[in-house]
Protein backbone atom coordinates (compact mmCIF):
# COMPACT_ATOMS: atom_id res chain seq x y z
CA UNK A 1 0.00 0.00 0.00
CA UNK A 2 1.27 3.50 -0.86
CA UNK A 3 1.36 5.86 2.14
CA UNK A 4 3.73 8.62 0.97
CA UNK A 5 5.04 9.89 -2.36
CA UNK A 6 7.81 12.34 -3.10
CA UNK A 7 8.70 13.29 -6.64
CA UNK A 8 8.34 15.73 -9.53
CA UNK A 9 5.11 17.35 -10.67
CA UNK A 10 4.48 15.99 -14.16
CA UNK A 11 0.91 17.18 -14.84
CA UNK A 12 -1.67 19.31 -13.05
CA UNK A 13 -5.46 19.35 -13.49
CA UNK A 14 -8.35 20.87 -11.53
CA UNK A 15 -8.70 18.01 -9.06
CA UNK A 16 -5.62 15.83 -9.58
CA UNK A 17 -1.96 15.73 -10.43
CA UNK A 18 0.45 13.26 -11.94
CA UNK A 19 3.49 12.85 -9.71
CA UNK A 20 6.64 11.28 -11.14
CA UNK A 21 8.35 9.23 -8.43
CA UNK A 22 11.10 6.70 -9.16
CA UNK A 23 10.32 6.89 -12.89
CA UNK A 24 6.65 5.97 -12.29
CA UNK A 25 3.84 8.48 -12.85
CA UNK A 26 1.18 8.32 -10.11
CA UNK A 27 -2.21 9.96 -10.61
CA UNK A 28 -3.21 11.49 -7.28
CA UNK A 29 -6.58 13.06 -6.49
CA UNK A 30 -6.18 16.32 -4.58
CA UNK A 31 -8.92 17.86 -2.36
CA UNK A 32 -9.54 21.52 -3.13
CA UNK A 33 -7.99 22.81 0.09
CA UNK A 34 -4.78 20.91 -0.74
CA UNK A 35 -4.86 22.02 -4.37
CA UNK A 36 -4.72 25.65 -3.20
CA UNK A 37 -1.18 24.91 -2.02
CA UNK A 38 -0.16 22.42 -4.69
CA UNK A 39 -1.62 24.68 -7.39
CA UNK A 40 1.17 27.22 -7.01
CA UNK A 41 3.67 24.56 -8.04
CA UNK A 42 4.86 24.37 -11.62
CA UNK A 43 5.53 21.31 -13.75
CA UNK A 44 8.99 20.10 -12.77
CA UNK A 45 8.74 21.25 -9.15
CA UNK A 46 9.24 18.84 -6.27
CA UNK A 47 6.08 17.72 -4.45
CA UNK A 48 5.67 15.46 -1.42
CA UNK A 49 2.31 14.07 -0.31
CA UNK A 50 0.90 11.78 2.33
CA UNK A 51 -1.33 9.31 0.50
CA UNK A 52 -4.66 7.74 1.35
CA UNK A 53 -4.86 4.54 -0.73
CA UNK A 54 -8.38 3.40 -1.64
CA UNK A 55 -9.20 0.08 -3.27
CA UNK A 56 -12.21 -2.18 -2.68
CA UNK A 57 -14.15 -4.88 -4.52
CA UNK A 58 -16.55 -2.17 -5.70
CA UNK A 59 -13.63 0.09 -6.55
CA UNK A 60 -10.99 -2.33 -7.90
CA UNK A 61 -8.94 0.40 -9.56
CA UNK A 62 -6.66 1.91 -6.89
CA UNK A 63 -7.34 5.55 -6.06
CA UNK A 64 -4.64 7.70 -4.48
CA UNK A 65 -5.65 10.82 -2.55
CA UNK A 66 -2.94 13.28 -1.54
CA UNK A 67 -2.44 15.51 1.52
CA UNK A 68 0.31 17.87 2.64
CA UNK A 69 0.22 16.84 6.30
CA UNK A 70 -0.12 13.45 7.96
CA UNK A 71 -2.83 14.94 10.19
CA UNK A 72 -4.87 15.92 7.13
CA UNK A 73 -4.84 12.30 5.98
CA UNK A 74 -5.81 11.18 9.49
CA UNK A 75 -8.73 13.62 9.47
CA UNK A 76 -9.80 12.31 6.06
CA UNK A 77 -9.91 8.75 7.40
CA UNK A 78 -12.17 9.90 10.23
CA UNK A 79 -14.32 12.00 7.89
CA UNK A 80 -15.11 9.03 5.61
CA UNK A 81 -16.25 7.03 8.65
CA UNK A 82 -19.41 9.17 8.58
CA UNK A 83 -22.35 7.31 7.06
CA UNK A 84 -22.85 8.04 3.34
CA UNK A 85 -19.48 9.78 2.91
CA UNK A 86 -17.05 7.71 0.88
CA UNK A 87 -13.53 8.68 -0.20
CA UNK A 88 -14.51 10.07 -3.60
CA UNK A 89 -17.36 12.14 -2.17
CA UNK A 90 -15.06 13.38 0.60
CA UNK A 91 -12.41 14.54 -1.89
CA UNK A 92 -14.99 16.74 -3.60
CA UNK A 93 -16.48 17.93 -0.30
CA UNK A 94 -13.30 19.24 1.30
CA UNK A 95 -13.25 22.75 -0.13
CA UNK A 96 -12.46 24.31 3.27
CA UNK A 97 -9.32 23.81 5.32
CA UNK A 98 -9.23 20.89 7.76
CA UNK A 99 -8.80 23.41 10.57
CA UNK A 100 -12.02 25.23 9.64
CA UNK A 101 -13.98 22.00 9.18
CA UNK A 102 -12.76 20.64 12.51
CA UNK A 103 -13.76 23.83 14.30
CA UNK A 104 -17.19 23.78 12.64
CA UNK A 105 -17.70 20.21 13.88
CA UNK A 106 -16.58 21.02 17.41
CA UNK A 107 -18.84 24.09 17.57
CA UNK A 108 -21.74 22.19 15.92
CA UNK A 109 -21.87 24.80 13.16
CA UNK A 110 -24.21 23.21 10.63
CA UNK A 111 -24.22 26.24 8.32
CA UNK A 112 -20.43 26.13 8.00
CA UNK A 113 -20.50 22.41 7.17
CA UNK A 114 -23.17 23.01 4.53
CA UNK A 115 -20.58 25.12 2.69
CA UNK A 116 -18.75 21.89 1.88
CA UNK A 117 -19.41 20.68 -1.65
CA UNK A 118 -22.30 18.22 -1.76
CA UNK A 119 -23.04 18.39 1.99
CA UNK A 120 -26.63 19.18 2.97
CA UNK A 121 -28.12 19.69 6.41
CA UNK A 122 -28.87 16.00 7.02
CA UNK A 123 -25.29 14.96 6.25
CA UNK A 124 -23.91 17.90 8.23
CA UNK A 125 -25.81 16.65 11.27
CA UNK A 126 -24.41 13.15 10.72
CA UNK A 127 -20.90 14.56 10.56
CA UNK A 128 -21.38 16.36 13.88
CA UNK A 129 -23.00 13.32 15.53
CA UNK A 130 -20.13 11.08 14.44
CA UNK A 131 -17.09 13.31 14.92
CA UNK A 132 -17.94 16.01 17.47
CA UNK A 133 -15.56 15.80 20.44
CA UNK A 134 -12.78 14.22 18.36
CA UNK A 135 -11.63 17.24 16.36
CA UNK A 136 -9.57 19.33 18.81
CA UNK A 137 -6.25 18.11 17.42
CA UNK A 138 -7.19 18.93 13.83
CA UNK A 139 -8.54 22.35 14.79
CA UNK A 140 -4.97 23.28 15.77
CA UNK A 141 -3.54 22.99 12.24
CA UNK A 142 -1.83 26.28 11.34
CA UNK A 143 1.57 27.97 10.96
CA UNK A 144 3.00 30.92 12.90
CA UNK A 145 6.17 31.82 14.80
CA UNK A 146 6.88 32.85 18.41
CA UNK A 147 9.28 31.62 21.09
CA UNK A 148 9.38 30.46 24.70
CA UNK A 149 10.86 27.64 26.82
CA UNK A 150 8.79 24.58 27.68
CA UNK A 151 8.92 21.86 30.36
CA UNK A 152 10.56 18.59 29.34
CA UNK A 153 7.93 16.03 30.38
CA UNK A 154 7.72 13.16 27.91
CA UNK A 155 4.05 13.70 27.09
CA UNK A 156 4.69 17.43 26.62
CA UNK A 157 7.42 16.67 24.10
CA UNK A 158 5.02 14.24 22.43
CA UNK A 159 2.38 16.96 22.02
CA UNK A 160 4.97 19.43 20.72
CA UNK A 161 6.11 16.81 18.23
CA UNK A 162 2.58 16.34 16.90
CA UNK A 163 2.01 20.10 16.66
CA UNK A 164 5.19 20.48 14.61
CA UNK A 165 5.42 17.27 12.59
CA UNK A 166 1.74 16.62 11.91
CA UNK A 167 -0.07 19.92 12.33
CA UNK A 168 2.38 22.21 10.57
CA UNK A 169 3.36 24.55 13.42
CA UNK A 170 6.80 26.08 13.81
CA UNK A 171 8.68 24.73 16.83
CA UNK A 172 8.77 28.04 18.79
CA UNK A 173 5.03 28.54 18.32
CA UNK A 174 4.25 24.96 19.39
CA UNK A 175 6.29 25.46 22.55
CA UNK A 176 4.44 28.68 23.35
CA UNK A 177 1.05 27.04 22.83
CA UNK A 178 1.97 24.17 25.16
CA UNK A 179 3.53 26.41 27.80
CA UNK A 180 0.42 28.62 27.85
CA UNK A 181 -1.79 25.56 28.26
CA UNK A 182 0.37 24.26 31.13
CA UNK A 183 0.18 27.65 32.87
CA UNK A 184 -3.62 27.69 32.60
CA UNK A 185 -3.93 24.11 33.82
CA UNK A 186 -0.72 23.00 35.61
CA UNK A 187 -2.06 19.61 36.75
CA UNK A 188 -2.34 18.19 33.22
CA UNK A 189 -0.81 14.72 33.24
CA UNK A 190 -1.41 13.19 29.79
CA UNK A 191 -1.22 14.22 26.12
CA UNK A 192 -4.97 14.01 25.49
CA UNK A 193 -5.78 16.57 28.20
CA UNK A 194 -2.93 18.79 27.03
CA UNK A 195 -4.24 18.78 23.45
CA UNK A 196 -7.69 19.71 24.75
CA UNK A 197 -6.28 22.62 26.76
CA UNK A 198 -4.17 23.85 23.83
CA UNK A 199 -7.28 23.79 21.65
CA UNK A 200 -9.35 25.66 24.25
CA UNK A 201 -6.65 28.29 24.53
CA UNK A 202 -6.54 28.81 20.78
CA UNK A 203 -10.29 29.27 20.66
CA UNK A 204 -10.17 31.81 23.50
CA UNK A 205 -7.52 33.81 21.64
CA UNK A 206 -9.66 34.30 18.54
N, C-alpha and C positions, 0 to 999 in steps of 0.2 A: 504494500500500500504506500502511496506517495503522501508524505506529510509536509515536505518543504522543498521548494525549488529555488534555485539561484542561477540566473543566466542573463542572456541578452534579449532585449525586446525586439522581436522579429516583425510583428504585425499588431496593429491596434484597431479595434472596432468599438462600437458604442457600448457593448456590454461584455466584451471579452478581449483577450490578447493571445498572441502566440509567443511563447517564451522558449528560446533556444537554450537548452541546457545539455551539456555533454553531447552535442551534435544531434540532439533529438528535439523536435519542435512540439511543445505541449500547448494545446488549446486550454486556456483557463478562463472560466467565467468570473467576472469581477462585479460585485455589488456596486451600486452607484456611489456610495460614500467612499469606497476604496478607489473607484475610478477617478474621483476628483483629485486624488494624489498621484495615481499612476498616470493619469491623463497628461500631466505636464512632462512626462518622459518622452523622449524621441526614439525612433527606431535606431537601434544600436546601443542604447543606454543599458546599464546594468539594472536588473530588477530582482528583488528577492521577495518571496511570498510564502506564508504558511498556507498549507493546502488542506481543504476538506475534500476527501475522496468519496464519491458516491457511486455505488453500483449495487443493483438489486436484480432479482429475477424479472421484475417489471421494467427495470431500467438497466438492461445488460451492458449497454455502452457506457464505459466509465465517464463520469463527469468530474472535472476538477474545478474547485471554487477557491479563489485566492483571497488572502487577507494580509495586511501589513504587520499585524501584531498577533501573537499567539492568543492573547485574550479575546481578540475579535473572533477568531475561529472558535474558541470555547463558548463565547456568547451565541454564535451561530448554532452550535450543537444543541444548546439549551432552547433556543428559539424554535427550532424545528421539532422539538418535543411537544409543542402545542398542537392540539388536535386540528387537523385540516391544513396545517402548514408544512409542506414538504420542502426539500432543499431548493428546487427550482422556483417555487413560489416565493421562498424566502429571499433568494437572490434578487428578484425583482422588487420585493417589498422594501428592502433596506436602502431607502433613499435619504435617510437621516443618519447621523453619526451614532455609533453604538452608545456613546455617552448620553446623548439626548434620548435615545430609545429607552435605555436603562432607567434614566431619571423619570421618564414618563410612566414607566411601569411601576416604579417605587411610589410615585405620587398618585397613582391610579388616574392618570390624565388620559381619558378616553379620546378626547378631541385631538391630542397630539399624536396618539397612535393611529388615528384615522387618517393622518397625513401620509402614512406609509402606503406605497402603491398596492392597490388591491385589498386593503384591509378596511373592512366595514366595522360598524359598532359591535356586532355580535362576535366577530373574531377578536376585536380589541379587548372585549370583556374576557374572552377565553385566555388571551395572552396574560392579562393581569391576574386572573385566577390561578394560572399555572406557574407564573414566574415571580409574582410580587413577593418581596422579602428575600429574593436571591440575587438581586441586581446591584447591591452596594459596591462590590468590587468593580464592576464594569462602568458604573457611573463615575469612577475616578479617572477614567482614561483622559489624559490631556498632557500638554507639554508647556513648561515654564521653567524659570530659574530663580533660585534664592539660595541661601546658605545658612546652616546652623549645625552644631554638634548633635549627636543622638546617642542614647544609651546603647550598650552592646549586647543586650539580651538576645538569645538565639532567635526567639520568635519575632523580635523587633527587626533583626537583620533579615529574616525571612520575608516580612511584610515589605521592607524597603526593596528587597530584591524583586518582588512581584511588581511593585510600583514602577521600578525602573525597567526591568527586562520584559515584562508583559504589558504594562499599561502605558509605556511611552514617556514616563516622567524623567526629567533630569535628576541626577543623584542628589544635588543640593536641595532641590525642591522636595523630593521624596523624604529626605531627612527632616526638613522643616515641618512637613505635614504630620509625620509620625511624632516628632517632639511635641508639637502643639496638642495632638491627641493625648499623649501621655501626661501632659500638664493638666489638661481638662479632667482626665480620669486616670489618676496615678496607679490604681489598683488593678489595671488590666493585666491579665495573666496568660492570654492565648492570642494567636493571630486572628482568629475570627472576630473576637471582641474589638481588637485593635482596628481591623478593617472597618467595622461598623462605626467606630468613633471617628476615624479619619473621614469617612463618608459624611457623617453628621456635621463635622466641622466644615467641610467644603460647602455643604448646603447652607450653613449659617452665614458663611462669608459671601454669599451671592445676593 
